[in-house]
């Protein structure tokens, strides 16, 4: 849905990064303020749970569907045709049955293909050779690096604190 609203990948990249790091910067401040006002550490978790429940109801009941009824029907018919074709292939060749089972096993990873680089569609310079757009791939690697640093720092902090005891 966000890709539909922001047609350029660079815009999506900058918006996503900005929101992530704004949350990382502001979240602890609100959490410490909540702990200071209530005097209880668990109040942060109760507040987060409440916010997530409100967000869940917002997504279910208020946020509009991104596809029209016609697009949903087209997608369902394409899916049914694909399933019929797959079933026919399995009947003709038993080796394909194993490949289909393997594909279904890892099908939950298919949304991650958004991070695969794609060819650039157009260029303002006609002499420039079109290349690959690596923005979302680099963003995913940056997030992975950031979170690995956070985890490593936490582990080092725990290790140092345990040594002091």
Backbone as ProteinMPNN parsed JSONL, in Angstrom:
{"seq_chain_A": "XXXXXXXXXXXXXXXXXXXXXXXXXXXXXXXXXXXXXXXXXXXXXXXXXXXXXXXXXXXXXXXXXXXXXXXXXXXXXXXXXXXXXXXXXXXXXXXXXXXXXXXXXXXXXXXXXXXXXXXXXXXXXXXXXXXXXXXXXXXXXXXXXXXXXXXXXXXXXXXXXXXXX", "coords_chain_A": {"N_chain_A": [[0.823, -1.183, 0.0], [1.942, 1.236, 0.769], [3.789, 1.552, -1.241], [2.141, 2.115, -3.333], [1.212, 4.655, -2.666], [3.539, 6.22, -2.58], [5.277, 6.581, -5.263], [8.007, 6.483, -5.976], [10.998, 4.729, -5.28], [13.071, 5.862, -3.837], [11.815, 7.833, -2.365], [10.221, 6.26, -0.69], [12.26, 4.944, 0.689], [13.535, 7.098, 2.076], [11.422, 8.059, 3.655], [10.767, 5.797, 5.203], [13.192, 5.343, 6.591], [13.416, 7.776, 7.983], [11.118, 7.705, 9.657], [11.682, 5.403, 11.183], [14.088, 6.079, 12.59], [13.251, 8.351, 13.907], [11.39, 7.258, 15.646], [13.132, 5.649, 17.147], [14.582, 7.643, 18.41], [12.662, 9.164, 19.841], [11.062, 7.357, 21.256], [12.325, 6.147, 23.69], [12.358, 8.449, 25.283], [9.631, 9.057, 25.725], [8.961, 6.69, 27.029], [10.547, 6.812, 29.382], [9.461, 9.1, 30.506], [6.852, 8.232, 31.001], [7.351, 6.218, 32.878], [8.402, 7.812, 34.908], [6.139, 9.375, 35.567], [4.232, 7.457, 36.404], [5.621, 5.765, 38.078], [6.06, 3.095, 37.788], [7.604, 0.443, 36.076], [6.349, -1.356, 34.397], [4.318, 0.057, 33.229], [5.069, 1.081, 30.764], [4.989, -1.136, 29.074], [2.284, -1.794, 29.22], [1.198, 0.508, 28.066], [2.3, 0.308, 25.486], [1.076, -2.051, 24.613], [-1.61, -1.242, 24.618], [-1.512, 0.781, 22.655], [-0.841, -0.778, 20.42], [-3.126, -2.401, 20.204], [-5.106, -0.481, 19.642], [-4.087, 0.396, 17.194], [-4.353, -1.972, 15.729], [-7.164, -2.219, 15.543], [-7.628, 0.095, 14.068], [-6.405, -0.572, 11.615], [-7.984, -2.766, 10.861], [-10.653, -1.74, 10.691], [-10.772, 0.975, 9.817], [-8.76, 1.788, 7.979], [-8.569, 1.966, 4.483], [-9.215, -0.565, 1.969], [-6.606, -1.627, -0.178], [-6.889, -2.627, -2.715], [-9.211, -2.701, -5.417], [-12.52, -4.155, -5.805], [-12.663, -5.451, -8.269], [-9.935, -5.817, -8.897], [-9.24, -7.559, -6.817], [-10.798, -9.811, -7.489], [-9.634, -10.464, -9.968], [-7.063, -11.159, -9.123], [-7.636, -13.377, -7.511], [-8.637, -15.146, -9.461], [-6.355, -15.478, -11.104], [-4.699, -16.714, -9.242], [-6.102, -19.105, -8.799], [-5.913, -20.228, -11.374], [-3.141, -20.575, -11.51], [-2.758, -22.445, -9.475], [-4.165, -24.613, -10.562], [-2.622, -25.121, -12.846], [-0.213, -25.846, -11.614], [-1.027, -28.171, -10.29], [-1.591, -29.811, -12.494], [0.989, -30.026, -13.619], [2.261, -31.447, -11.584], [0.978, -33.899, -11.719], [1.879, -34.825, -14.164], [4.683, -35.028, -13.937], [6.558, -36.542, -11.48], [8.831, -35.526, -10.2], [8.499, -32.806, -10.181], [6.64, -32.493, -8.224], [8.097, -32.65, -5.857], [9.576, -30.265, -6.093], [7.491, -28.404, -5.977], [6.576, -28.796, -3.379], [8.845, -27.94, -1.992], [8.906, -25.248, -2.796], [6.529, -24.338, -1.622], [7.222, -24.623, 1.03], [9.047, -22.576, 1.531], [7.562, -20.371, 0.886], [6.625, -18.38, 2.558], [8.622, -16.538, 2.699], [8.44, -14.949, 0.472], [7.502, -12.175, 0.51], [9.85, -10.827, 1.072], [11.117, -10.377, -1.277], [10.891, -7.805, -2.115], [13.15, -6.47, -1.427], [15.008, -7.174, -3.284], [17.216, -6.056, -5.777], [16.081, -3.989, -8.48], [15.645, -3.347, -12.008], [16.231, -0.07, -13.224], [13.642, 2.03, -14.332], [13.385, 4.362, -16.007], [15.326, 7.085, -17.268], [16.584, 10.382, -16.904], [18.617, 11.158, -18.475], [19.383, 10.358, -21.704], [21.711, 9.21, -22.636], [22.822, 7.836, -20.597], [23.445, 4.673, -19.248], [21.011, 2.392, -18.176], [20.839, 1.124, -14.924], [20.887, -0.951, -11.995], [18.568, -0.627, -9.316], [19.405, -0.19, -6.142], [18.403, 0.723, -3.729], [16.451, -0.197, -1.72], [17.649, -2.583, -1.016], [20.075, -1.771, 0.109], [18.997, -0.309, 2.219], [17.799, -2.364, 3.756], [20.077, -3.825, 4.469], [21.35, -1.851, 5.971], [19.532, -1.555, 8.121], [19.793, -4.113, 9.218], [22.479, -4.049, 9.985], [22.388, -1.937, 11.859], [20.677, -2.993, 13.87], [22.171, -5.238, 14.583], [24.377, -3.999, 15.734], [23.122, -2.799, 17.942], [22.302, -5.082, 19.379], [24.811, -6.28, 19.862], [26.02, -4.281, 21.437], [24.343, -4.371, 23.67], [24.888, -6.967, 24.589], [27.612, -6.714, 25.213], [27.421, -4.771, 27.201], [25.944, -6.179, 29.158], [27.818, -8.201, 29.684], [29.983, -6.73, 30.723], [28.779, -5.64, 33.002], [28.266, -8.003, 34.422], [30.849, -8.804, 34.986], [31.62, -6.907, 36.817], [30.345, -7.669, 39.116]], "CA_chain_A": [[0.0, 0.0, 0.0], [2.801, 2.411, 0.826], [4.406, 1.688, -2.554], [1.129, 2.741, -4.188], [1.127, 6.071, -2.323], [4.802, 6.87, -2.882], [5.692, 5.787, -6.417], [9.444, 6.331, -6.16], [11.642, 3.927, -4.228], [13.885, 6.732, -2.99], [10.887, 8.478, -1.425], [9.892, 5.222, 0.284], [13.461, 4.728, 1.486], [13.755, 8.212, 2.991], [10.319, 8.103, 4.616], [10.909, 4.666, 6.114], [14.346, 5.6, 7.462], [13.08, 8.885, 8.869], [10.18, 7.248, 10.686], [12.364, 4.458, 12.061], [15.027, 6.731, 13.485], [12.478, 9.238, 14.778], [10.871, 6.401, 16.708], [14.242, 5.251, 18.02], [14.991, 8.81, 19.191], [11.601, 9.681, 20.71], [10.479, 6.286, 22.065], [12.84, 6.071, 25.058], [11.99, 9.642, 26.026], [8.263, 8.867, 26.185], [8.97, 5.603, 28.0], [11.072, 7.283, 30.674], [8.475, 10.043, 31.044], [5.749, 7.427, 31.52], [7.831, 5.576, 34.116], [8.521, 8.878, 35.912], [4.801, 9.795, 35.999], [3.5, 6.384, 37.089], [6.463, 5.117, 39.082], [6.103, 1.657, 37.532], [8.24, 0.111, 34.81], [5.404, -2.092, 33.556], [3.389, 0.972, 32.555], [5.511, 1.219, 29.376], [4.491, -2.294, 28.331], [0.833, -1.654, 29.116], [0.941, 1.563, 27.082], [2.621, -0.226, 24.16], [0.019, -3.005, 24.28], [-2.807, -0.451, 24.302], [-1.293, 1.43, 21.357], [-0.902, -1.799, 19.373], [-4.526, -2.82, 20.048], [-5.784, 0.61, 18.932], [-3.597, 0.344, 15.814], [-4.948, -3.149, 15.108], [-8.542, -1.878, 15.184], [-7.534, 1.078, 13.001], [-6.113, -1.28, 10.367], [-9.112, -3.629, 10.505], [-11.944, -1.102, 10.462], [-10.742, 2.332, 9.288], [-7.869, 1.867, 6.833], [-9.268, 1.43, 3.304], [-8.595, -1.669, 1.228], [-5.742, -1.069, -1.218], [-7.311, -3.135, -4.019], [-10.64, -2.63, -5.709], [-13.158, -5.473, -5.889], [-12.295, -6.053, -9.546], [-8.551, -6.269, -8.784], [-9.24, -8.737, -5.946], [-11.329, -10.936, -8.261], [-8.604, -10.835, -10.946], [-5.988, -11.833, -8.403], [-8.131, -14.702, -7.122], [-8.717, -16.015, -10.643], [-4.982, -15.805, -11.476], [-4.208, -17.679, -8.257], [-6.754, -20.392, -9.08], [-5.311, -20.762, -12.603], [-1.782, -21.009, -11.163], [-2.876, -23.685, -8.703], [-4.57, -25.665, -11.497], [-1.447, -25.43, -13.661], [0.731, -26.557, -10.756], [-1.556, -29.521, -10.071], [-1.393, -30.56, -13.74], [2.415, -30.337, -13.741], [2.596, -32.487, -10.607], [0.474, -35.18, -12.212], [2.68, -35.259, -15.31], [6.066, -35.307, -13.57], [6.661, -36.656, -10.022], [9.928, -34.702, -9.685], [7.968, -31.456, -9.97], [5.937, -32.526, -6.953], [9.08, -32.305, -4.834], [9.865, -28.836, -6.23], [6.324, -27.655, -5.508], [6.594, -28.869, -1.914], [9.932, -27.078, -1.543], [8.472, -23.863, -2.998], [5.526, -24.017, -0.602], [7.889, -24.557, 2.319], [9.694, -21.272, 1.683], [6.683, -19.337, 0.31], [6.431, -17.285, 3.5], [9.699, -15.572, 2.487], [8.23, -14.215, -0.772], [7.45, -10.711, 0.644], [11.197, -10.261, 1.158], [11.633, -10.084, -2.61], [10.872, -6.356, -2.325], [14.507, -5.983, -1.214], [15.853, -7.569, -4.408], [17.381, -4.904, -6.665], [15.334, -4.069, -9.735], [16.15, -2.462, -13.057], [15.651, 1.26, -13.243], [12.673, 2.124, -15.421], [13.668, 5.429, -16.945], [16.411, 7.978, -16.881], [16.454, 11.695, -17.517], [19.706, 11.283, -19.43], [19.265, 9.259, -22.662], [23.016, 8.602, -22.879], [23.21, 7.059, -19.429], [22.987, 3.286, -19.259], [20.17, 2.079, -17.022], [21.443, 0.133, -14.041], [20.022, -1.566, -10.999], [18.2, 0.233, -8.199], [19.796, -0.926, -4.941], [18.012, 1.497, -2.551], [15.839, -0.994, -0.66], [18.622, -3.583, -0.575], [20.99, -1.08, 1.017], [18.234, 0.014, 3.422], [17.667, -3.585, 4.559], [21.396, -4.107, 5.046], [21.573, -0.839, 7.003], [18.749, -1.931, 9.299], [20.41, -5.3, 9.817], [23.7, -3.606, 10.644], [22.003, -1.148, 13.033], [20.174, -3.875, 14.917], [23.25, -6.079, 15.089], [25.143, -3.157, 16.651], [22.354, -2.657, 19.181], [22.383, -6.353, 20.112], [26.19, -6.443, 20.327], [26.244, -3.35, 22.549], [23.63, -4.895, 24.831], [25.637, -8.122, 25.08], [28.839, -6.205, 25.844], [27.002, -4.106, 28.435], [25.634, -7.227, 30.134], [29.051, -8.89, 30.034], [30.753, -5.836, 31.587], [28.075, -5.567, 34.287], [28.452, -9.263, 35.131], [32.239, -8.841, 35.45], [31.737, -6.03, 37.983], [29.807, -8.343, 40.3]], "C_chain_A": [[0.871, 1.253, 0.0], [3.486, 2.639, -0.514], [3.44, 2.362, -3.508], [1.065, 4.248, -3.923], [2.385, 6.832, -2.72], [5.458, 6.106, -4.023], [7.2, 5.626, -6.575], [10.041, 5.583, -4.98], [12.476, 4.804, -3.308], [13.013, 7.451, -1.966], [10.495, 7.487, -0.326], [11.053, 4.982, 1.227], [13.644, 5.844, 2.511], [12.654, 8.302, 4.042], [10.455, 6.995, 5.654], [12.057, 4.888, 7.09], [14.042, 6.717, 8.454], [12.147, 8.477, 9.985], [10.846, 6.302, 11.674], [13.24, 5.183, 13.07], [14.366, 7.788, 14.356], [11.895, 8.451, 15.94], [11.949, 5.964, 17.684], [14.664, 6.411, 18.918], [13.937, 9.228, 20.217], [11.058, 8.619, 21.67], [11.013, 6.193, 23.48], [12.47, 7.282, 25.918], [10.565, 9.503, 26.577], [8.184, 7.752, 27.232], [9.465, 6.045, 29.358], [10.12, 8.281, 31.319], [7.294, 9.292, 31.662], [6.144, 6.727, 32.824], [7.939, 6.614, 35.235], [7.148, 9.284, 36.451], [4.079, 8.723, 36.806], [4.313, 5.728, 38.194], [6.591, 3.62, 38.883], [6.681, 1.397, 36.148], [7.266, -0.58, 33.863], [4.435, -1.181, 32.813], [3.772, 1.168, 31.088], [4.952, 0.074, 28.538], [2.973, -2.259, 28.187], [0.467, -0.583, 28.079], [1.209, 1.049, 25.668], [1.554, -1.214, 23.705], [-1.259, -2.272, 23.884], [-2.674, 0.207, 22.933], [-1.389, 0.421, 20.228], [-2.332, -2.296, 19.149], [-5.323, -1.755, 19.303], [-5.37, 0.604, 17.468], [-4.214, -0.835, 15.065], [-6.394, -2.853, 14.675], [-8.579, -0.831, 14.071], [-7.313, 0.389, 11.655], [-7.312, -2.108, 9.926], [-10.335, -2.857, 10.028], [-11.882, 0.258, 9.764], [-9.91, 2.429, 8.017], [-8.538, 1.253, 5.606], [-8.483, 0.287, 2.655], [-7.805, -1.086, 0.068], [-6.143, -1.535, -2.616], [-8.817, -2.952, -4.195], [-11.206, -4.047, -5.787], [-12.752, -6.198, -7.163], [-10.861, -6.588, -9.497], [-8.448, -7.515, -7.894], [-9.734, -9.965, -6.699], [-10.315, -11.417, -9.309], [-7.471, -11.607, -10.281], [-6.41, -13.232, -7.989], [-8.192, -15.648, -8.317], [-7.324, -16.399, -11.135], [-4.392, -16.85, -10.529], [-4.807, -19.062, -8.512], [-6.167, -21.029, -10.337], [-3.9, -21.28, -12.336], [-1.817, -22.321, -10.385], [-3.272, -24.861, -9.601], [-3.389, -26.091, -12.376], [-0.415, -26.217, -12.86], [0.27, -27.984, -10.511], [-1.373, -30.381, -11.316], [0.073, -30.953, -13.93], [2.822, -31.457, -12.79], [2.137, -33.859, -11.075], [1.343, -35.726, -13.345], [4.089, -35.684, -14.916], [6.191, -35.372, -12.048], [7.788, -35.807, -9.426], [9.46, -33.282, -9.402], [7.22, -31.386, -8.642], [6.874, -32.146, -5.807], [9.417, -30.813, -4.886], [8.714, -27.973, -5.725], [6.282, -27.656, -3.981], [7.683, -27.971, -1.34], [9.543, -25.612, -1.673], [7.433, -23.458, -1.952], [6.152, -23.883, 0.776], [8.498, -23.187, 2.559], [8.83, -20.125, 1.15], [6.49, -18.158, 1.257], [7.522, -16.212, 3.364], [9.478, -14.686, 1.254], [8.066, -12.701, -0.592], [8.828, -10.056, 0.714], [11.796, -9.951, -0.206], [11.567, -8.597, -2.936], [12.276, -5.777, -2.178], [15.475, -6.393, -2.317], [15.993, -6.373, -5.34], [16.61, -5.085, -7.969], [15.933, -3.092, -10.745], [15.46, -1.116, -12.98], [14.786, 1.404, -14.488], [13.054, 3.173, -16.459], [14.79, 6.297, -16.407], [16.199, 9.311, -17.575], [17.539, 11.924, -18.57], [19.646, 10.12, -20.418], [20.594, 8.56, -22.945], [23.472, 7.704, -21.734], [22.614, 5.652, -19.509], [22.165, 3.023, -17.989], [20.807, 0.96, -16.216], [20.408, -0.476, -13.117], [19.767, -0.563, -9.879], [18.405, -0.564, -6.912], [19.286, -0.266, -3.663], [17.446, 0.629, -1.432], [16.773, -2.089, -0.155], [19.582, -2.959, 0.426], [20.271, -0.719, 2.314], [18.101, -1.209, 4.326], [18.995, -3.952, 5.217], [21.737, -3.106, 6.151], [20.795, -1.142, 8.277], [19.369, -3.131, 10.004], [21.675, -4.923, 10.572], [23.38, -2.833, 11.919], [21.539, -2.047, 14.167], [21.243, -4.814, 15.439], [24.148, -5.288, 16.021], [24.433, -3.002, 17.988], [22.463, -3.92, 20.016], [23.783, -6.564, 20.657], [26.483, -5.529, 21.509], [25.535, -3.821, 23.809], [24.375, -6.08, 25.434], [26.911, -7.675, 25.791], [28.504, -5.544, 27.168], [26.677, -5.132, 29.515], [26.897, -7.939, 30.597], [29.879, -8.038, 31.007], [30.102, -5.733, 32.949], [28.247, -6.847, 35.092], [29.877, -9.374, 35.687], [32.415, -7.988, 36.704], [31.231, -6.683, 39.247], [30.853, -9.23, 40.861]], "O_chain_A": [[0.567, 2.222, -0.695], [3.742, 3.782, -0.893], [3.861, 3.101, -4.398], [0.883, 5.031, -4.855], [2.298, 7.98, -3.154], [6.122, 5.096, -3.791], [7.636, 4.699, -7.258], [9.641, 5.78, -3.833], [12.58, 4.518, -2.115], [13.431, 7.653, -0.826], [10.447, 7.854, 0.848], [10.857, 4.833, 2.433], [13.883, 5.57, 3.687], [12.935, 8.593, 5.205], [10.278, 7.233, 6.849], [11.908, 4.645, 8.288], [14.376, 6.61, 9.634], [12.352, 8.857, 11.138], [10.6, 6.39, 12.877], [13.147, 4.932, 14.272], [14.869, 8.095, 15.437], [11.903, 8.915, 17.081], [11.723, 5.912, 18.893], [15.06, 6.193, 20.063], [14.279, 9.604, 21.338], [10.638, 8.948, 22.78], [10.214, 6.162, 24.416], [12.29, 7.16, 27.13], [10.317, 9.794, 27.747], [7.433, 7.856, 28.202], [8.874, 5.695, 30.38], [9.985, 8.309, 32.543], [6.797, 9.674, 32.722], [5.349, 6.66, 33.761], [7.603, 6.325, 36.384], [6.998, 9.513, 37.651], [3.393, 9.033, 37.78], [3.746, 5.192, 39.146], [7.172, 2.936, 39.725], [6.301, 2.043, 35.172], [7.355, -0.402, 32.648], [3.795, -1.617, 31.856], [2.899, 1.396, 30.251], [4.492, 0.291, 27.417], [2.437, -2.649, 27.15], [-0.475, -0.762, 27.306], [0.434, 1.324, 24.752], [1.169, -1.215, 22.536], [-1.915, -2.649, 22.913], [-3.616, 0.193, 22.14], [-1.96, 0.724, 19.18], [-2.708, -2.584, 18.012], [-6.126, -2.081, 18.429], [-6.211, 0.788, 16.589], [-4.561, -0.708, 13.891], [-6.792, -3.201, 13.563], [-9.468, -0.866, 13.221], [-7.963, 0.731, 10.667], [-7.626, -2.149, 8.737], [-10.989, -3.265, 9.068], [-12.876, 0.662, 9.163], [-10.322, 3.094, 7.066], [-9.027, 0.126, 5.679], [-7.262, 0.193, 2.781], [-8.268, -0.161, -0.599], [-5.773, -0.899, -3.604], [-9.587, -3.04, -3.238], [-10.453, -5.02, -5.828], [-12.523, -7.408, -7.151], [-10.592, -7.681, -9.995], [-7.665, -8.42, -8.18], [-9.158, -11.045, -6.566], [-10.152, -12.619, -9.517], [-6.981, -12.596, -10.826], [-5.626, -14.175, -8.102], [-7.838, -16.821, -8.2], [-7.123, -17.541, -11.548], [-3.677, -17.756, -10.957], [-4.103, -20.07, -8.448], [-5.946, -22.24, -10.368], [-3.507, -22.314, -12.877], [-0.993, -23.206, -10.618], [-2.776, -25.973, -9.426], [-3.185, -27.281, -12.618], [0.19, -27.155, -13.38], [1.082, -28.909, -10.523], [-1.034, -31.559, -11.206], [0.371, -32.071, -14.349], [3.631, -32.315, -13.145], [2.819, -34.86, -10.856], [1.522, -36.937, -13.471], [4.635, -36.614, -15.508], [5.958, -34.367, -11.376], [7.706, -35.41, -8.264], [9.965, -32.628, -8.49], [7.174, -30.331, -8.009], [6.489, -31.409, -4.899], [9.532, -30.167, -3.845], [8.94, -26.929, -5.115], [5.986, -26.633, -3.364], [7.474, -27.314, -0.32], [9.814, -24.815, -0.775], [7.47, -22.334, -1.452], [5.667, -23.112, 1.604], [8.466, -22.687, 3.683], [9.329, -19.012, 0.982], [6.218, -17.046, 0.805], [7.357, -15.098, 3.862], [10.257, -13.763, 1.019], [8.47, -11.969, -1.495], [8.96, -8.862, 0.446], [12.858, -9.335, -0.294], [12.135, -8.167, -3.94], [12.571, -4.719, -2.733], [16.641, -6.002, -2.29], [14.994, -5.732, -5.666], [16.501, -6.194, -8.492], [16.63, -2.144, -10.384], [14.263, -1.028, -12.708], [15.16, 0.951, -15.57], [13.045, 2.895, -17.659], [15.142, 6.232, -15.229], [15.696, 9.365, -18.698], [17.397, 12.778, -19.445], [19.842, 8.977, -20.005], [20.603, 7.434, -23.442], [24.399, 6.908, -21.89], [21.431, 5.477, -19.801], [22.57, 3.382, -16.883], [21.261, -0.038, -16.777], [19.215, -0.51, -13.421], [20.633, 0.242, -9.538], [17.66, -1.504, -6.632], [19.709, -0.671, -2.581], [17.919, 0.712, -0.298], [16.695, -2.48, 1.009], [19.87, -3.547, 1.469], [20.859, -0.808, 3.391], [18.274, -1.099, 5.54], [19.029, -4.343, 6.384], [22.346, -3.476, 7.155], [21.323, -1.005, 9.381], [19.459, -3.164, 11.231], [21.917, -5.419, 11.672], [24.022, -3.043, 12.949], [21.968, -1.876, 15.308], [21.231, -5.159, 16.62], [24.641, -5.837, 17.006], [25.064, -3.065, 19.043], [22.691, -3.85, 21.224], [23.937, -6.987, 21.803], [27.122, -5.947, 22.475], [26.074, -3.683, 24.907], [24.482, -6.189, 26.655], [27.249, -8.2, 26.852], [29.219, -5.729, 28.153], [27.089, -4.973, 30.664], [27.033, -8.248, 31.781], [30.411, -8.552, 31.991], [30.801, -5.737, 33.962], [28.364, -6.792, 36.316], [30.084, -9.973, 36.742], [33.249, -8.295, 37.555], [31.638, -6.3, 40.344], [30.62, -9.9, 41.867]]}, "name": "protein", "num_of_chains": 1, "seq": "XXXXXXXXXXXXXXXXXXXXXXXXXXXXXXXXXXXXXXXXXXXXXXXXXXXXXXXXXXXXXXXXXXXXXXXXXXXXXXXXXXXXXXXXXXXXXXXXXXXXXXXXXXXXXXXXXXXXXXXXXXXXXXXXXXXXXXXXXXXXXXXXXXXXXXXXXXXXXXXXXXXXX"}
